[in-house]
């Protein structure tokens, strides 16, 4: 017959398993997590994203605006029937007092998964001020010399300064 101490230990195992599996989220928001959990964040290396309809998530990318580094949502935009783009935020840490320039930070692109489907989020990474400002493209930077309006920043005319596009494939599943 097992000792009382051994019986107590055996009885504690199911309780421990229940507590460990029932506490907290088991993955990104919407995947075993409570609906009220904070949105899942995905970085530059996480390009395949799966969410459930109703989930919110954020693309978090490193940014150093003081160095001319910026991110922009590029065309074509994600399918509006699958994802809702909620906007862009920026968080920049202050630089140490003895350092010239600005601090490091991040750009955040916020989305809500709406309905089952797959879509692509295309982000333009502009490093070292290599992208022109939003608006009409200067005539000198287009091959034909004619200006054309652009809803997103465009690359400079120099071949060695191509923009870097980051493509995220987002699959939305039923809630």
N, CA and C of each residue as an Amber inpcrd file, in Angstrom:
protein
   525
   0.8390000  -1.1770000   0.0000000   0.0000000   0.0000000   0.0000000
   0.8880000   1.2450000   0.0000000   0.5910000   2.2540000  -0.9120000
   1.3970000   3.4720000  -0.9590000   1.2570000   4.2660000   0.3410000
   2.3170000   4.9890000   0.6490000   2.3080000   5.8180000   1.8610000
   1.3540000   6.9980000   1.6700000   0.8750000   7.6070000   2.7650000
   0.0060000   8.7830000   2.6530000   0.6760000   9.9190000   1.8800000
   1.9730000  10.0460000   2.0390000   2.7050000  11.1080000   1.3350000
   2.6650000  10.8640000  -0.1840000   2.8400000   9.6170000  -0.6220000
   2.7850000   9.2710000  -2.0430000   1.3880000   9.4860000  -2.6000000
   0.3590000   9.1350000  -1.8360000  -1.0230000   9.3650000  -2.2720000
  -1.3070000  10.8540000  -2.4400000  -0.8080000  11.6700000  -1.5190000
  -1.0080000  13.1260000  -1.6130000  -0.3270000  13.6790000  -2.8600000
   0.8710000  13.1690000  -3.1560000   1.5870000  13.6210000  -4.3500000
   0.8380000  13.2320000  -5.6130000   0.3110000  12.0010000  -5.6600000
  -0.4590000  11.5600000  -6.8260000  -1.7350000  12.3750000  -6.9990000
  -2.3790000  12.7260000  -5.9070000  -3.6110000  13.5150000  -5.9750000
  -3.3320000  14.9310000  -6.4570000  -2.1290000  15.4350000  -6.2060000
  -1.7840000  16.8060000  -6.5970000  -1.5100000  16.9280000  -8.0920000
  -1.1420000  15.8320000  -8.7610000  -0.7990000  15.8850000 -10.1840000
  -1.9570000  16.3810000 -11.0440000  -3.1800000  15.8170000 -10.9560000
  -4.2680000  16.3330000 -11.7940000  -4.5790000  17.8020000 -11.5110000
  -4.4810000  18.2140000 -10.2430000  -4.7330000  19.6120000  -9.9010000
  -3.6920000  20.5100000 -10.5530000  -2.4220000  20.1080000 -10.5020000
  -1.3560000  20.9050000 -11.1050000  -1.5410000  21.0060000 -12.6120000
  -1.9090000  19.9040000 -13.2570000  -2.1360000  19.9200000 -14.7060000
  -3.2830000  20.8570000 -15.0490000  -4.3590000  20.8110000 -14.2720000
  -5.5090000  21.6860000 -14.5130000  -5.1190000  23.1450000 -14.3620000
  -4.3940000  23.4630000 -13.3140000  -3.9870000  24.8480000 -13.0690000
  -3.0590000  25.3320000 -14.1680000  -2.0860000  24.5140000 -14.5620000
  -1.1260000  24.9340000 -15.5730000  -1.7510000  25.1050000 -16.9470000
  -2.7220000  24.3130000 -17.2900000  -3.3250000  24.4270000 -18.6190000
  -4.4400000  25.4470000 -18.6720000  -4.9680000  25.8710000 -17.5460000
  -6.0850000  26.8060000 -17.5460000  -5.6540000  28.2380000 -17.3070000
  -4.4230000  28.4690000 -16.9560000  -3.9750000  29.8220000 -16.6400000
  -3.3550000  30.4860000 -17.8550000  -3.7960000  31.6850000 -18.1490000
  -3.1600000  32.5230000 -19.1490000  -3.3300000  32.0370000 -20.5620000
  -2.8860000  32.8650000 -21.5080000  -3.0050000  32.5210000 -22.9100000
  -2.0370000  31.4130000 -23.2860000  -2.4140000  30.6260000 -24.2740000
  -1.5530000  29.5560000 -24.7610000  -0.9290000  29.9160000 -26.0950000
  -1.1140000  31.0930000 -26.5440000  -0.5470000  31.5300000 -27.8070000
  -0.9410000  32.9580000 -28.0530000  -0.7410000  33.4500000 -29.2980000
  -1.1410000  34.8070000 -29.6190000  -2.6260000  35.0070000 -29.3720000
  -3.0200000  36.2430000 -29.2020000  -4.4200000  36.5610000 -28.9180000
  -5.3310000  35.8380000 -29.8890000  -6.3530000  35.1850000 -29.3550000
  -7.3030000  34.4820000 -30.2000000  -6.9740000  33.0190000 -30.3830000
  -5.8360000  32.5830000 -29.9100000  -5.4440000  31.1860000 -30.0540000
  -5.2990000  30.5830000 -28.6670000  -6.4020000  30.3790000 -27.9920000
  -6.3810000  29.8560000 -26.6480000  -6.3500000  30.9630000 -25.6170000
  -6.1980000  32.1940000 -26.0420000  -6.1540000  33.3260000 -25.1220000
  -7.5560000  33.8860000 -24.9450000  -7.7340000  34.6160000 -23.8960000
  -9.0100000  35.2920000 -23.6820000  -9.1880000  36.3580000 -24.7540000
 -10.3960000  36.6580000 -25.1140000 -10.6820000  37.6770000 -26.1170000
 -10.2110000  39.0620000 -25.6780000 -10.0580000  39.2730000 -24.3710000
  -9.6780000  40.5880000 -23.8760000  -8.1700000  40.7240000 -23.7050000
  -7.4100000  39.7270000 -24.1240000  -5.9580000  39.7960000 -24.0280000
  -5.4480000  40.8680000 -24.9840000  -4.2450000  41.3680000 -24.7190000
  -3.6900000  42.3920000 -25.5930000  -3.4170000  41.7880000 -26.9660000
  -3.4330000  42.6220000 -28.0070000  -3.2270000  42.1060000 -29.3630000
  -1.8600000  41.4370000 -29.5110000  -1.8150000  40.4130000 -30.3380000
  -0.5470000  39.7400000 -30.6380000   0.3250000  40.6920000 -31.4410000
   1.6410000  40.6170000 -31.2360000   2.5950000  41.4270000 -31.9910000
   3.4670000  40.5060000 -32.8260000   3.7030000  40.9120000 -34.0680000
   4.5480000  40.1560000 -34.9740000   5.6390000  41.0770000 -35.4800000
   6.8650000  40.5700000 -35.5810000   7.9990000  41.3580000 -36.0270000
   8.3070000  41.1650000 -37.4980000   9.4470000  41.7100000 -37.9060000
   9.8450000  41.6660000 -39.3110000  10.1000000  40.2460000 -39.7980000
  10.4640000  39.3360000 -38.9170000  10.7620000  37.9700000 -39.3200000
   9.5720000  37.0350000 -39.3250000   8.4450000  37.4960000 -38.8430000
   7.2470000  36.6510000 -38.7640000   6.2960000  37.0340000 -39.8910000
   6.4590000  36.4220000 -41.0480000   5.7330000  36.8540000 -42.2430000
   4.4720000  36.0630000 -42.5290000   4.2460000  34.9470000 -41.8520000
   3.0130000  34.1680000 -42.0260000   2.2310000  34.2700000 -40.7210000
   1.0660000  34.8820000 -40.7940000   0.2640000  35.1570000 -39.6020000
  -1.0890000  34.4840000 -39.7510000  -1.5210000  33.8170000 -38.6970000
  -2.8560000  33.2340000 -38.6610000  -3.6010000  33.8660000 -37.5020000
  -4.8020000  34.3420000 -37.7690000  -5.6340000  34.9680000 -36.7390000
  -7.0540000  34.4540000 -36.8980000  -7.8530000  34.6780000 -35.8970000
  -9.2750000  34.3330000 -35.9590000 -10.0630000  35.6160000 -36.1970000
 -11.1900000  35.5000000 -36.8730000 -12.0460000  36.6700000 -37.1060000
 -12.3460000  37.3120000 -35.7540000 -12.1550000  38.6210000 -35.6750000
 -12.3640000  39.3590000 -34.4340000 -11.0760000  39.6520000 -33.6850000
  -9.9950000  38.9210000 -33.9900000  -8.7140000  39.1610000 -33.3220000
  -8.1060000  40.4750000 -33.7860000  -7.3930000  41.1170000 -32.8870000
  -6.5870000  42.2840000 -33.2290000  -5.1300000  41.8510000 -33.1730000
  -4.3050000  42.3940000 -34.0730000  -2.8780000  42.1170000 -34.0210000
  -2.1190000  43.3220000 -34.5370000  -0.8330000  43.3370000 -34.2340000
   0.0300000  44.4630000 -34.5640000   1.2970000  43.9590000 -35.2360000
   1.7330000  44.6650000 -36.2700000   3.0490000  44.4350000 -36.8530000
   3.9720000  45.4690000 -36.2120000   4.9990000  45.0060000 -35.5170000
   5.9370000  45.8830000 -34.8100000   7.2840000  45.8030000 -35.5090000
   7.7630000  46.9620000 -35.9900000   8.9880000  46.9960000 -36.7700000
   9.9500000  48.0340000 -36.2060000  11.2450000  47.7410000 -36.2250000
  12.2200000  48.6850000 -35.6820000  12.2810000  49.9510000 -36.5270000
  12.3980000  51.0920000 -35.8590000  12.4590000  52.3680000 -36.5780000
  13.4310000  53.3100000 -35.8780000  14.1400000  54.0580000 -36.6840000
  15.0450000  55.0890000 -36.1920000  14.8150000  56.3420000 -37.0340000
  13.7570000  57.1030000 -36.7180000  13.4380000  58.2720000 -37.5380000
  14.5710000  59.2850000 -37.6170000  15.3810000  59.3860000 -36.5790000
  16.4920000  60.3350000 -36.6000000  17.5220000  59.9560000 -37.6530000
  17.5110000  58.7050000 -38.1090000  18.4060000  58.2330000 -39.1700000
  17.6870000  58.1750000 -40.5170000  16.4500000  58.6540000 -40.5720000
  15.6850000  58.6220000 -41.8090000  15.0660000  57.2700000 -42.0980000
  14.8970000  56.4350000 -41.0700000  14.3020000  55.1110000 -41.2500000
  12.8170000  55.1690000 -40.9070000  11.9830000  54.7670000 -41.8700000
  10.5320000  54.7890000 -41.6900000   9.9100000  53.5740000 -42.3700000
   8.6760000  53.2580000 -41.9730000   7.8790000  52.1910000 -42.5670000
   6.5610000  52.7810000 -43.0370000   6.0330000  52.2530000 -44.1450000
   4.7650000  52.7310000 -44.6970000   3.9480000  51.5410000 -45.2040000
   2.6300000  51.6030000 -45.0280000   1.7420000  50.6150000 -45.6270000
   1.6770000  50.9270000 -47.1150000   2.0280000  49.9520000 -47.9500000
   2.1300000  50.1740000 -49.3930000   0.9370000  49.5790000 -50.1300000
   0.8050000  49.9790000 -51.3780000  -0.2160000  49.4360000 -52.2740000
   0.2970000  48.1280000 -52.8660000  -0.5330000  47.1870000 -53.1380000
  -1.9660000  47.1970000 -52.8640000  -2.2270000  46.9610000 -51.3780000
  -3.2530000  47.6070000 -50.8990000  -3.6420000  47.4590000 -49.4940000
  -4.2180000  46.0670000 -49.2690000  -4.2250000  45.6030000 -47.9990000
  -4.8330000  44.2950000 -47.7110000  -6.3180000  44.2930000 -48.0590000
  -6.8500000  43.1310000 -48.3600000  -8.2740000  42.9730000 -48.6780000
  -9.1020000  43.4830000 -47.5010000  -9.8870000  44.5340000 -47.7270000
 -10.6900000  45.1580000 -46.6680000 -11.7980000  44.2460000 -46.1640000
 -12.1260000  43.2060000 -46.9010000 -13.1170000  42.2480000 -46.4290000
 -12.5340000  41.2340000 -45.4500000 -11.1950000  41.1320000 -45.4290000
 -10.5120000  40.1740000 -44.5580000  -9.8780000  40.8820000 -43.3570000
  -9.2410000  42.0340000 -43.6050000  -8.5530000  42.7850000 -42.5510000
  -8.9990000  44.2350000 -42.5270000  -9.1070000  44.7870000 -41.3370000
  -9.3250000  46.2240000 -41.1700000  -8.0100000  46.8270000 -40.6910000
  -7.4990000  47.8090000 -41.4380000  -6.2990000  48.5370000 -41.0290000
  -6.7330000  49.6350000 -40.0720000  -6.2450000  49.5850000 -38.8270000
  -6.6570000  50.5510000 -37.8100000  -5.6980000  51.7190000 -37.6680000
  -4.5430000  51.6570000 -38.3140000  -3.6360000  52.7950000 -38.2630000
  -2.2230000  52.4360000 -37.8520000  -1.3970000  53.4760000 -37.8740000
   0.0300000  53.3540000 -37.5850000   0.3540000  54.1710000 -36.3420000
   1.2090000  53.6130000 -35.4970000   1.6990000  54.3170000 -34.3090000
   3.2210000  54.2580000 -34.3220000   3.8210000  55.1550000 -33.5720000
   5.2710000  55.1800000 -33.4580000   5.6410000  55.3750000 -31.9920000
   6.6310000  54.6330000 -31.5470000   7.1330000  54.8090000 -30.1830000
   8.6440000  54.9380000 -30.2760000   9.1610000  56.0760000 -29.8350000
  10.5920000  56.3360000 -29.8990000  11.1130000  56.5580000 -28.4820000
  12.1470000  55.8260000 -28.1380000  12.7810000  55.9990000 -26.8300000
  13.7110000  57.2080000 -26.8980000  13.7730000  57.9960000 -25.8350000
  14.7000000  59.1330000 -25.8500000  16.1510000  58.6410000 -25.8500000
  17.0070000  59.4040000 -26.5050000  18.4290000  59.0660000 -26.5360000
  19.0570000  59.4350000 -25.1980000  20.0990000  58.7280000 -24.8070000
  20.8200000  59.1260000 -23.5940000  21.3050000  60.5670000 -23.7270000
  21.4080000  61.2640000 -22.6030000  21.7690000  62.6880000 -22.6220000
  23.1240000  62.9540000 -23.2530000  24.0460000  62.0070000 -23.1670000
  25.3900000  62.2200000 -23.7070000  25.5380000  61.7500000 -25.1580000
  24.4240000  61.4040000 -25.8050000  24.4550000  60.9160000 -27.1810000
  23.6990000  61.8850000 -28.0870000  24.3350000  62.2640000 -29.2040000
  23.6690000  63.1310000 -30.1760000  22.7110000  62.2960000 -31.0160000
  21.6090000  62.8930000 -31.4250000  20.6320000  62.1830000 -32.2460000
  19.4510000  61.7270000 -31.4300000  18.7100000  60.8060000 -31.9740000
  17.5160000  60.3110000 -31.2970000  17.6950000  58.8870000 -30.8340000
  16.6890000  58.3920000 -30.1710000  16.7240000  57.0250000 -29.6720000
  16.0980000  56.0500000 -30.6480000  16.2830000  54.7880000 -30.3520000
  15.6540000  53.7430000 -31.1500000  14.1760000  53.6650000 -30.8160000
  13.4360000  53.0500000 -31.7000000  12.0100000  52.9250000 -31.4560000
  11.3910000  51.8740000 -32.3350000  10.0900000  52.0040000 -32.5250000
   9.3500000  51.0330000 -33.3280000   8.1580000  51.7080000 -33.9890000
   7.8130000  51.2120000 -35.1680000   6.5710000  51.5790000 -35.8450000
   5.6140000  50.4140000 -35.6510000   4.3540000  50.7260000 -35.3860000
   3.3280000  49.7170000 -35.1520000   2.2220000  49.8950000 -36.1820000
   1.8290000  48.8100000 -36.8350000   0.7130000  48.8120000 -37.7750000
  -0.3570000  47.9110000 -37.1760000  -1.5150000  48.4960000 -36.8640000
  -2.5750000  47.7870000 -36.1430000  -3.6710000  47.3130000 -37.0940000
  -4.0990000  46.0570000 -36.9110000  -5.1140000  45.4410000 -37.7600000
  -6.1360000  44.6920000 -36.9200000  -7.3260000  44.5130000 -37.4930000
  -8.3520000  43.6370000 -36.9380000  -8.7230000  42.6300000 -38.0160000
  -8.7050000  41.3470000 -37.6580000  -9.1360000  40.2860000 -38.5700000
 -10.6600000  40.3140000 -38.6280000 -11.2210000  40.4210000 -39.8280000
 -12.6730000  40.5640000 -39.9780000 -13.3890000  39.2770000 -40.3500000
 -12.9160000  38.6120000 -41.3940000 -13.6360000  37.4510000 -41.9260000
 -12.6360000  36.4430000 -42.4780000 -13.0290000  35.1690000 -42.5440000
 -12.1230000  34.1500000 -43.0720000 -11.6370000  34.5000000 -44.4790000
 -10.3600000  34.2350000 -44.7020000  -9.7440000  34.5050000 -45.9900000
  -8.2500000  34.6990000 -45.8120000  -7.5740000  34.9520000 -46.9200000
  -6.1370000  35.2040000 -46.9010000  -5.8700000  36.4860000 -47.6660000
  -4.9940000  37.3160000 -47.1210000  -4.6350000  38.5710000 -47.7660000
  -3.1660000  38.8600000 -47.4910000  -2.6350000  39.8510000 -48.1790000
  -1.2360000  40.2360000 -48.0170000  -1.1590000  41.6670000 -47.5070000
  -0.2990000  41.8680000 -46.5180000   0.0290000  43.2130000 -46.0380000
   1.4090000  43.5250000 -46.6030000   1.5090000  44.6250000 -47.3410000
   2.7680000  45.0150000 -47.9730000   3.2740000  46.2830000 -47.2910000
   4.4420000  46.1730000 -46.6520000   5.0420000  47.3220000 -45.9850000
   6.3020000  47.7400000 -46.7220000   6.4810000  49.0390000 -46.8520000
   7.6590000  49.6090000 -47.4910000   8.6050000  50.0720000 -46.3960000
   9.8260000  49.5550000 -46.4190000  10.8470000  49.9620000 -45.4520000
  11.7610000  50.9740000 -46.1200000  11.8040000  52.1590000 -45.5550000
  12.6460000  53.2350000 -46.0780000  13.8030000  53.4460000 -45.1130000
  14.9710000  52.9690000 -45.4820000  16.1480000  53.1320000 -44.6310000
  16.9770000  54.3160000 -45.1080000  17.5470000  55.0240000 -44.1790000
  18.4610000  56.1340000 -44.4650000  17.8880000  57.1370000 -45.4610000
  16.6400000  57.4970000 -45.2790000  15.9560000  58.5020000 -46.0970000
  15.9920000  58.1580000 -47.5810000  15.8720000  56.8790000 -47.9210000
  15.9390000  56.4530000 -49.3230000  14.6040000  56.5060000 -50.0430000
  13.5500000  56.9520000 -49.3960000  12.2500000  57.0610000 -50.0540000
  11.8450000  58.5240000 -50.1010000  11.1560000  58.8820000 -51.1710000
  10.6530000  60.2440000 -51.2990000   9.4340000  60.4090000 -50.4060000
   9.0360000  61.6230000 -50.1850000   7.8600000  61.9000000 -49.3550000
   6.5850000  61.5000000 -50.0800000   5.5240000  61.3130000 -49.3060000
   4.2260000  60.9860000 -49.8760000   3.7500000  62.1540000 -50.7270000
   3.1310000  61.8430000 -51.8360000   2.5920000  62.8970000 -52.6940000
   3.0610000  62.7010000 -54.1120000   2.9090000  63.7270000 -54.9360000
   3.3180000  63.5980000 -56.3310000   4.8000000  63.2750000 -56.4440000
   5.1240000  62.4060000 -57.3830000   6.5080000  62.0420000 -57.6230000
   7.1650000  63.1510000 -58.4320000   8.3490000  63.6100000 -58.0300000
   9.0210000  64.6440000 -58.8170000   9.2470000  64.1670000 -60.2480000
   9.0860000  65.0620000 -61.2050000   9.2140000  64.6990000 -62.6160000
  10.5680000  64.0740000 -62.9170000  11.6160000  64.5240000 -62.2400000
  12.9520000  64.0090000 -62.5350000  13.1500000  62.5650000 -62.0860000
  12.2500000  62.0280000 -61.2510000  12.4600000  60.6660000 -60.7650000
  11.6350000  59.6240000 -61.5010000  10.9060000  60.0140000 -62.5210000
  10.1290000  59.0470000 -63.2890000  10.8010000  58.8340000 -64.6370000
  10.7580000  57.6090000 -65.1760000  11.4440000  57.3240000 -66.4350000
  11.0310000  58.2400000 -67.5800000   9.7410000  58.5270000 -67.7010000
   9.2730000  59.3500000 -68.8170000   9.3840000  60.8360000 -68.5080000
   9.7350000  61.1830000 -67.2600000   9.8530000  62.5790000 -66.9010000
   8.5380000  63.2190000 -66.5150000   7.4460000  62.4370000 -66.4720000
   6.1650000  63.0150000 -66.0880000   5.8610000  62.6480000 -64.6380000
   5.2500000  63.5580000 -63.9350000   4.9350000  63.3220000 -62.5270000
   3.6480000  62.5140000 -62.4150000   3.6000000  61.6460000 -61.4310000
   2.3750000  60.9010000 -61.1670000   2.1410000  60.8770000 -59.6650000
   0.8790000  60.9910000 -59.2820000   0.5490000  60.9820000 -57.8610000
   0.7500000  59.5870000 -57.2950000   1.1760000  59.5260000 -56.0570000
   1.3900000  58.2450000 -55.3950000   0.7830000  58.3030000 -54.0040000
  -0.0510000  57.3330000 -53.6450000  -0.6480000  57.3490000 -52.3170000
   0.3190000  56.8970000 -51.2320000   1.4840000  56.3810000 -51.6160000
   2.4930000  55.9540000 -50.6460000   3.8440000  56.4820000 -51.0990000
   4.8090000  56.4950000 -50.1970000   6.1460000  56.9380000 -50.6030000
   6.6780000  56.0640000 -51.7330000   7.5010000  56.6510000 -52.5660000
   8.0800000  55.9120000 -53.6810000   9.5890000  55.9030000 -53.5420000
  10.2160000  54.9780000 -54.1970000  11.6660000  54.8620000 -54.1280000
  12.3170000  56.0150000 -54.8680000  13.5760000  56.2700000 -54.5390000
  14.3180000  57.2850000 -55.2690000  14.6060000  56.7580000 -56.6650000
  15.1000000  57.6170000 -57.5350000  15.3490000  57.2300000 -58.9140000
  16.6430000  56.4410000 -59.0790000  17.4750000  56.3850000 -58.0540000
  18.7500000  55.7070000 -58.1850000  18.5780000  54.1970000 -58.0520000
  19.1600000  53.4490000 -58.9940000  19.0020000  51.9960000 -59.0060000
  19.5750000  51.3430000 -57.7510000  20.6140000  51.9210000 -57.1640000
  21.2170000  51.3120000 -55.9790000  20.4110000  51.5910000 -54.7100000
  19.3310000  52.3220000 -54.7960000  18.5170000  52.6540000 -53.6310000
  17.1080000  52.0700000 -53.7130000  16.9790000  50.7730000 -53.9910000
  15.6200000  50.2340000 -54.0900000  14.9630000  50.1780000 -52.7130000
  13.6590000  50.3330000 -52.6750000  12.9680000  50.1830000 -51.3970000
  12.9410000  48.7060000 -51.0230000  12.7770000  48.4500000 -49.7620000
  12.6550000  47.0660000 -49.3000000  11.2040000  46.8330000 -48.9290000
  10.5630000  45.9170000 -49.6130000   9.1740000  45.5850000 -49.3090000
   9.1350000  44.3410000 -48.4300000   8.3410000  44.3950000 -47.4040000
   8.1180000  43.2640000 -46.5150000   6.6830000  42.8100000 -46.7320000
   6.5050000  41.5490000 -47.1260000   5.1750000  41.0060000 -47.3880000
   4.7750000  40.0550000 -46.2670000   3.6110000  40.2990000 -45.7160000
   3.0500000  39.4560000 -44.6620000   1.8130000  38.7700000 -45.2240000
   1.7660000  37.4450000 -45.1460000   0.5830000  36.6980000 -45.5590000
  -0.2510000  36.4560000 -44.3140000  -1.4700000  36.9800000 -44.3280000
  -2.3570000  36.8730000 -43.1700000  -3.5330000  35.9790000 -43.5410000
  -3.6920000  34.9090000 -42.7790000  -4.8160000  33.9990000 -42.9610000
  -5.7530000  34.1680000 -41.7790000  -7.0060000  34.4790000 -42.0800000
  -8.0110000  34.6500000 -41.0300000  -8.9260000  33.4340000 -41.0560000
  -9.1060000  32.8590000 -39.8920000  -9.9770000  31.6890000 -39.7250000
 -11.2440000  32.1050000 -38.9930000 -12.2190000  31.2070000 -38.9780000
 -13.4680000  31.4740000 -38.2480000 -13.1680000  31.6680000 -36.7670000
 -14.0220000  32.4380000 -36.0690000 -13.7880000  32.6630000 -34.6270000
 -13.8620000  31.3810000 -33.8180000
